[in-house]
Amino acid sequence: MLEAINLSKKYGEHQALKSLNLNVPAGETYCLLGQNGAGKTTTINLFLGLLKPSGGKTLINGVEVNMDKNTTNSMIAYIPEVVQLYGNLNGLENLEFFSRLSGHNHSKKWLVSLLSKAGLKEKHHTKKLSSYSKGMRQKVGVAIALSKNAQVIFMDEPTSGLDPQATAEFTAICKELVSEGKTIFMATHDIFNAVNVGSRIGIMKEGELIHSGKTLDLTAIELQDLYLKTI
Ligand SMILES: Nc1ncnc2c1ncn2[C@@H]1O[C@H](COP(=O)(O)OP(=O)(O)OP(=O)(O)O)[C@@H](O)[C@H]1O
């Protein structure tokens, strides 16, 4: 579903990505780990088509991102670390606004069902966003991704700043989405979450993918050891 082929990115003279090769089959959750500045966000931005590669290419479901952005955009959604929504609108209104913006005209009933599926309790649907926690905002972000019917959901640091309960709820939602055939690609520093939710992990160092493989029954301690040896 996701492929990076000899992908490289230079910012001026700085080589942020060095010939990255990556393959994520459909229905997997890929967790990309690495120190600050390793190149994780750059990789996501190249898949999103927000950056142009300096070399190589990214493909989504076989379509090259920079060749046909309309097609690839229709297959993907992005949930940033802090989901930017309108504070003066409620959760349902935000979802309605953003799903319309991406060209959909879903019924209110359907949008309510998406918010509930994303784990947002119904009593919060009509509360102003300004009263939402980070975890609740993220649930609206998941609902927006669902309203787009995205096949692939990219996430940047999705569990950063979430309390253990919000993290557990988020993990459960990710697992449900993947069980329905979605593909998730996330950049994260959260090793526990990576083994919990990830079916594959990648470890980056200074723009290179040093390790990539299935998590299988790797424990968090084993992944931490592998991470520390790799970086
Ligand atoms: N717009 C930019 N201009 C110049 N350099 C940049 C730009 N964006 C990123 N970089 C550099 O590219 C490298 C990779 O950055 P990137 O944000 O992809 O790392 P990251 O792994 O996501 O880090 P973090 O964990 O801190 O989010 C870093 O050295 C960063 O300083």
PDBQT file of the ligand as one rigid body, heavy atoms in Angstrom, charges set to zero:
ROOT
HETATM    1  N1  LIG A 301      11.917  22.878   6.468  1.00  0.00    +0.000 N 
HETATM    2  C1  LIG A 301      13.134  22.472   6.832  1.00  0.00    +0.000 A 
HETATM    3  N2  LIG A 301      14.228  23.186   6.510  1.00  0.00    +0.000 NA
HETATM    4  C2  LIG A 301      15.460  22.783   6.858  1.00  0.00    +0.000 A 
HETATM    5  N3  LIG A 301      15.717  21.656   7.545  1.00  0.00    +0.000 NA
HETATM    6  C3  LIG A 301      14.674  20.919   7.917  1.00  0.00    +0.000 A 
HETATM    7  C4  LIG A 301      13.321  21.273   7.597  1.00  0.00    +0.000 A 
HETATM    8  N4  LIG A 301      12.488  20.332   8.075  1.00  0.00    +0.000 NA
HETATM    9  C5  LIG A 301      13.277  19.431   8.697  1.00  0.00    +0.000 A 
HETATM   10  N5  LIG A 301      14.574  19.779   8.597  1.00  0.00    +0.000 N 
HETATM   11  C6  LIG A 301      15.717  19.014   9.119  1.00  0.00    +0.000 C 
HETATM   12  O1  LIG A 301      15.656  17.718   8.539  1.00  0.00    +0.000 OA
HETATM   13  C7  LIG A 301      15.997  16.742   9.517  1.00  0.00    +0.000 C 
HETATM   14  C8  LIG A 301      14.836  15.765   9.674  1.00  0.00    +0.000 C 
HETATM   15  O2  LIG A 301      13.748  16.456  10.288  1.00  0.00    +0.000 OA
HETATM   16  P1  LIG A 301      12.380  15.739  10.635  1.00  0.00    +0.000 P 
HETATM   17  O3  LIG A 301      11.456  16.785  11.132  1.00  0.00    +0.000 OA
HETATM   18  O4  LIG A 301      11.965  14.930   9.486  1.00  0.00    +0.000 OA
HETATM   19  O5  LIG A 301      12.816  14.770  11.836  1.00  0.00    +0.000 OA
HETATM   20  P2  LIG A 301      11.915  13.910  12.839  1.00  0.00    +0.000 P 
HETATM   21  O6  LIG A 301      12.521  12.543  12.886  1.00  0.00    +0.000 OA
HETATM   22  O7  LIG A 301      10.492  14.013  12.479  1.00  0.00    +0.000 OA
HETATM   23  O8  LIG A 301      12.182  14.662  14.220  1.00  0.00    +0.000 OA
HETATM   24  P3  LIG A 301      11.208  14.826  15.511  1.00  0.00    +0.000 P 
HETATM   25  O9  LIG A 301      11.210  13.513  16.219  1.00  0.00    +0.000 OA
HETATM   26  O10 LIG A 301      11.900  15.900  16.300  1.00  0.00    +0.000 OA
HETATM   27  O11 LIG A 301       9.864  15.253  15.012  1.00  0.00    +0.000 OA
HETATM   28  C9  LIG A 301      16.356  17.496  10.803  1.00  0.00    +0.000 C 
HETATM   29  O12 LIG A 301      17.753  17.675  10.827  1.00  0.00    +0.000 OA
HETATM   30  C10 LIG A 301      15.644  18.813  10.627  1.00  0.00    +0.000 C 
HETATM   31  O13 LIG A 301      16.331  19.844  11.301  1.00  0.00    +0.000 OA
ENDROOT
TORSDOF 0
